[in-house]
Amino acid sequence: TRKQKKASRSKSTQNPDGSKIQAREWSSRESMLFAELGIRDDLKDETYLAAFLSCWLCLFVFPQKGSFLRPGVFRVASLMAAGTIYSLAVPVLANIYHGLGLITKASNPIGRMDFHFSMHYVHGWLAHYFGTHYPLPTEVRGPKMTNFSGEGGSIYFGEYEARELIHNGARIQWHASLQNRSKHERMVDTHDSSFLQTSYFVSMRSCYLSSRCENIWIITSYSPYRFGRQFGFYQDLPNDIGGMPPAITLDNILYHWRICTRRNTLSELYLPARSLEPCKHVTQRFTDWWTTKHETYFEDNRHHLVSSAIPPPSQPRLPKNRGSNLGGKEIRLVEVMAPNLEGEVKEHKDESDSNKRY
């Protein structure tokens, strides 16, 4: 485990700043390669972009064992370079759910895993919602992940602080992905919807996520009811789609991908205004349900949740809260959950101290 060396982020990084890249002249070696391939001058930029996107898809978006370029992505990369838009969020999220599911089912969840998925997106989500990285002096335009990449960006957390960060909930940014609005609105999915509106409809649609990458075929359920507070709603019982999941066939993978990304459905979406206290947006039914479902989860999995008996003496220096939690007041994800965890940590520590005396 590395030690924290800084209390803030470097002022400059090697990451792109989001501005348009200036065109450059092709080198003689590159021009010779284009000539050998018979690439016309007006297609050089598009061909180069298609090659880059092929590498990006294989190594970053859909990583697989061996880090090889897969011929199956070349056509899609070429179409993307020519301007075709693909909803990559659907197969990426399907792979993430699949990978996290394999981790939970593994006999040793903290050991070495012989499968691959885009975990860096999960790290980006954690950074965005839990403030695990130092903020940049100036926010970068474009994908939010670029704000959390680069050397020296992550804050050091020991095992104890990491558990506190997730289970305590004091620093969670409930509205990290909620569109900024001061009043309730309704949005209708029509052919005039902007790209941002269409993307938001995709994220709010209960459906089956699907993905096919080589011999890994995935169809998994997706229901935004499970994390309603993330979208500004009250968290009620986390409903599922219901019924038996569809058979994992190529036809069904394509069919459900089209359902996820369908446009001009004329469906309406109610968009609530930002709440001052989103942490409290839970119904009594949810609280009662969680009390029943909670049971002895922490007790049965204490060896995973508590692997360090004594908290480290020093706490990480965290950047100032970003303002979504009312001045940094302590917030509980669910009122009945956090006190039990604190009691178990104390009990585990007392047991460890008692063992050391003998």
C-alpha positions in Angstrom: 0.0 0.0 0.0 1.5 3.3 -1.1 1.8 6.2 1.3 0.2 9.5 0.7 2.8 12.0 -0.5 0.6 15.1 -1.3 -2.4 16.9 0.2 -3.5 18.2 -3.2 -3.2 17.4 -6.9 -0.5 18.6 -9.2 -1.5 21.7 -11.1 -0.6 20.1 -14.5 -1.0 16.7 -15.9 -0.3 14.9 -19.2 -4.0 14.4 -19.9 -5.8 16.2 -22.7 -7.6 19.3 -21.7 -10.7 18.8 -23.9 -9.7 21.3 -26.5 -9.7 20.3 -30.2 -6.4 18.7 -31.3 -4.6 20.7 -34.0 -4.0 18.9 -37.3 -0.4 18.0 -38.0 1.5 17.0 -41.1 2.0 13.2 -41.7 5.5 12.0 -41.4 7.3 10.4 -44.3 6.9 7.0 -42.7 3.2 7.4 -42.2 2.7 8.7 -45.7 4.6 5.7 -47.1 2.3 3.4 -45.1 -0.8 5.1 -46.4 0.5 4.8 -49.9 1.2 1.1 -49.5 -2.4 0.6 -48.3 -3.9 2.7 -51.1 -5.5 5.2 -48.7 -6.6 8.4 -50.4 -5.4 11.7 -49.0 -9.0 12.7 -48.0 -9.4 9.5 -46.0 -6.1 9.5 -44.1 -7.6 11.2 -41.0 -10.6 8.9 -40.9 -8.4 5.8 -41.4 -6.1 6.8 -38.6 -9.0 7.5 -36.3 -10.5 4.1 -37.1 -7.2 2.4 -36.2 -7.1 4.3 -32.9 -10.7 3.4 -32.1 -10.0 -0.3 -32.8 -7.2 -0.2 -30.1 -9.4 1.8 -27.8 -12.3 -0.6 -28.0 -10.1 -3.7 -27.5 -7.9 -2.4 -24.7 -10.0 0.2 -22.8 -13.7 -0.3 -23.4 -13.9 -4.1 -23.7 -10.6 -5.5 -22.4 -10.0 -9.2 -22.7 -7.3 -11.6 -21.5 -4.1 -11.1 -23.6 -4.8 -7.5 -24.7 -5.1 -8.5 -28.4 -6.8 -6.5 -31.2 -9.9 -8.4 -32.3 -10.9 -8.3 -36.0 -14.6 -8.1 -35.0 -14.2 -4.4 -33.9 -12.7 -3.1 -37.1 -16.0 -2.6 -38.9 -17.6 -0.8 -35.9 -14.5 1.3 -35.4 -14.6 2.3 -39.1 -18.3 3.3 -38.8 -17.6 5.3 -35.7 -14.7 7.1 -37.4 -17.2 8.0 -40.2 -19.7 9.5 -37.7 -22.0 6.6 -36.7 -23.0 6.8 -33.0 -23.1 3.7 -30.9 -24.5 3.4 -27.4 -21.5 1.8 -25.8 -22.8 2.3 -22.3 -25.2 -0.6 -22.7 -22.6 -3.4 -23.4 -20.1 -1.7 -21.1 -22.5 -1.7 -18.1 -23.5 -5.3 -19.0 -19.9 -6.4 -18.7 -19.4 -4.5 -15.5 -22.5 -6.2 -13.9 -21.2 -9.5 -15.2 -17.7 -9.0 -13.8 -19.0 -7.8 -10.4 -21.3 -10.8 -10.2 -18.4 -13.1 -10.8 -16.5 -11.4 -8.0 -19.4 -11.8 -5.5 -19.6 -15.5 -6.4 -15.9 -16.2 -6.2 -14.7 -18.4 -3.3 -11.9 -15.8 -2.6 -13.2 -12.4 -3.6 -10.0 -10.6 -2.7 -7.7 -13.1 -4.6 -6.6 -13.2 -8.2 -9.4 -13.4 -10.7 -9.0 -15.0 -14.1 -11.5 -12.8 -16.0 -11.5 -9.2 -17.3 -13.9 -6.3 -17.4 -13.6 -2.5 -17.5 -13.1 -1.9 -13.8 -11.7 1.5 -14.5 -15.2 2.7 -15.2 -16.2 1.5 -11.7 -13.2 3.5 -10.3 -14.4 6.5 -12.2 -17.9 6.1 -10.7 -16.5 5.8 -7.2 -14.4 8.9 -7.7 -17.4 10.8 -9.0 -19.8 9.8 -6.3 -17.5 9.4 -3.2 -14.8 12.0 -3.8 -11.9 9.6 -3.9 -9.7 11.9 -6.0 -8.3 15.4 -5.6 -10.2 17.9 -7.8 -8.5 19.4 -10.8 -7.7 23.1 -10.6 -9.8 23.5 -13.8 -12.4 20.9 -14.8 -11.6 19.2 -18.1 -14.3 19.3 -20.8 -15.6 16.0 -22.1 -15.9 12.6 -20.3 -15.8 13.0 -16.5 -13.3 10.2 -16.2 -10.6 12.5 -17.4 -11.0 14.5 -14.2 -9.9 11.5 -12.2 -7.0 10.2 -14.3 -3.4 11.1 -14.2 -0.5 10.7 -11.7 -1.2 11.8 -8.2 -4.9 12.2 -8.7 -6.2 9.6 -6.1 -6.4 10.2 -2.4 -4.8 7.6 -0.2 -7.2 5.6 2.0 -6.3 2.8 4.3 -8.6 -0.2 4.7 -10.4 1.4 7.7 -11.0 4.8 6.0 -12.1 3.1 2.8 -14.8 1.2 4.6 -15.9 4.3 6.5 -16.1 6.3 3.2 -18.5 3.8 1.6 -20.6 2.7 4.6 -20.8 6.0 6.5 -22.0 7.9 3.4 -21.0 11.4 4.7 -19.3 12.3 1.4 -21.5 10.7 -1.2 -22.7 12.9 -4.0 -26.2 11.7 -4.5 -26.9 14.1 -7.4 -23.6 13.6 -9.2 -25.3 12.7 -12.4 -28.5 14.6 -12.1 -29.2 17.3 -14.6 -29.1 20.7 -12.9 -32.6 22.1 -12.6 -34.5 24.3 -10.0 -38.0 23.0 -10.8 -39.8 19.8 -11.7 -40.0 19.1 -15.4 -41.4 16.5 -17.9 -39.4 15.3 -20.9 -40.9 13.5 -23.9 -38.9 11.1 -26.0 -39.4 12.4 -29.6 -37.4 12.5 -32.8 -36.5 16.1 -31.8 -34.8 15.0 -28.5 -31.2 16.1 -28.2 -28.4 13.5 -27.8 -28.2 14.3 -24.1 -31.9 13.8 -23.6 -31.8 10.5 -25.6 -28.9 9.3 -23.4 -30.8 10.2 -20.3 -33.8 8.2 -21.5 -31.6 5.2 -22.1 -30.3 5.4 -18.5 -33.8 5.6 -17.1 -35.3 2.7 -19.0 -35.9 -0.6 -17.3 -34.6 -3.2 -19.7 -32.2 -6.0 -20.2 -28.6 -5.0 -20.9 -26.8 -7.2 -23.5 -23.3 -7.7 -24.7 -21.3 -10.1 -26.9 -17.5 -10.2 -26.8 -15.8 -13.2 -28.3 -17.2 -16.2 -26.5 -18.7 -14.2 -23.6 -22.5 -13.5 -24.2 -24.3 -11.5 -21.5 -28.0 -10.6 -20.9 -28.6 -9.0 -17.5 -31.5 -7.0 -16.0 -31.2 -3.3 -15.4 -33.7 -1.4 -13.3 -33.1 2.2 -12.2 -35.6 1.6 -9.3 -32.7 0.0 -7.5 -30.9 3.4 -7.2 -33.7 6.0 -7.4 -31.9 8.6 -5.3 -29.2 8.8 -7.9 -31.8 10.3 -10.2 -33.4 12.5 -7.6 -36.3 10.2 -6.8 -37.4 8.7 -3.4 -35.9 5.3 -2.9 -38.7 2.8 -2.7 -38.6 -1.0 -2.9 -36.0 -2.0 -5.5 -38.3 -3.6 -8.0 -37.0 -6.0 -10.6 -38.2 -6.4 -14.2 -39.8 -9.7 -13.2 -40.2 -13.0 -15.1 -37.6 -15.3 -16.3 -34.6 -13.7 -18.0 -34.4 -14.3 -21.8 -32.3 -17.0 -23.3 -28.8 -15.8 -24.1 -28.8 -16.0 -27.9 -27.4 -13.7 -30.6 -30.9 -12.7 -31.7 -31.9 -11.8 -28.1 -28.7 -9.9 -27.5 -29.4 -7.7 -30.6 -33.1 -7.5 -29.8 -32.6 -6.2 -26.2 -29.8 -3.8 -27.3 -32.3 -2.2 -29.8 -34.9 -1.9 -27.0 -32.3 -0.2 -24.8 -31.4 2.4 -27.4 -34.7 2.9 -29.1 -35.6 6.5 -29.9 -38.9 8.4 -30.5 -40.9 6.2 -28.2 -43.1 9.1 -27.1 -42.6 8.0 -23.5 -42.6 10.7 -20.8 -40.1 11.1 -18.0 -40.8 13.1 -14.9 -37.6 14.9 -13.8 -37.6 16.2 -10.1 -35.7 19.3 -9.1 -32.6 18.9 -7.0 -33.3 18.1 -3.3 -31.5 19.7 -0.4 -31.3 16.4 1.5 -31.3 13.6 -1.0 -29.9 11.2 1.7 -33.3 11.2 3.3 -35.2 10.4 0.2 -36.2 6.9 1.3 -39.8 5.7 1.9 -40.8 3.9 5.1 -41.4 0.8 3.0 -37.8 0.8 1.9 -36.6 1.2 5.5 -38.7 -1.7 6.7 -37.7 -3.8 3.7 -34.0 -3.1 4.3 -34.3 -4.0 8.0 -35.7 -7.4 6.9 -33.2 -8.0 4.1 -30.3 -6.9 6.2 -30.5 -9.8 8.7 -27.0 -11.0 9.5 -25.2 -9.9 6.3 -22.4 -8.0 8.1 -22.0 -10.7 10.8 -21.6 -13.4 8.1 -19.2 -11.3 6.0 -17.2 -9.7 8.8 -14.0 -11.2 7.6 -14.3 -9.3 4.4 -15.6 -6.0 5.9 -13.2 -5.9 8.8 -9.7 -7.1 7.9 -7.9 -4.6 10.1 -8.5 -4.5 13.8 -7.0 -1.2 14.7 -7.8 2.0 12.7 -4.7 3.8 11.5 -3.7 6.8 13.7 -3.7 9.3 10.8 -6.7 10.3 8.7 -6.4 11.2 5.0 -6.5 14.9 4.2 -9.6 15.2 2.1 -10.4 18.0 -0.2 -13.3 20.3 0.8 -16.7 18.8 0.3 -18.3 19.9 -3.0 -21.5 21.2 -1.3 -24.0 18.5 -1.8 -24.1 17.3 1.8 -25.0 20.5 3.8 -21.6 21.4 5.1 -20.2 18.0 5.5 -22.8 16.8 8.1 -22.7 13.1 8.8 -25.2 11.2 6.6 -26.3 7.6 7.0 -27.1 5.6 3.9 -29.8 3.8 5.8 -30.4 4.6 9.5 -30.6 1.0 10.6 -27.4 -0.1 8.9 -24.5 2.1 10.0 -24.8 1.7 13.8 -24.6 -2.0 13.4 -21.4 -1.8 11.4 -19.8 0.6 13.9 -20.7 -1.8 16.8 -19.2 -4.7 14.9 -16.0 -2.8 14.2 -15.7 -1.9 17.9 -16.5 -5.5 18.9 -13.9 -6.9 16.5 -11.3 -4.4 17.8 -12.0 -5.3 21.5 -11.6 -9.0 20.6 -8.3 -8.4 18.9 -7.0 -6.3 21.9 -8.1 -9.0 24.3 -6.2 -11.7 22.2 -3.0 -9.6 22.2 -3.0 -9.5 26.0 -2.9 -13.3 26.2 
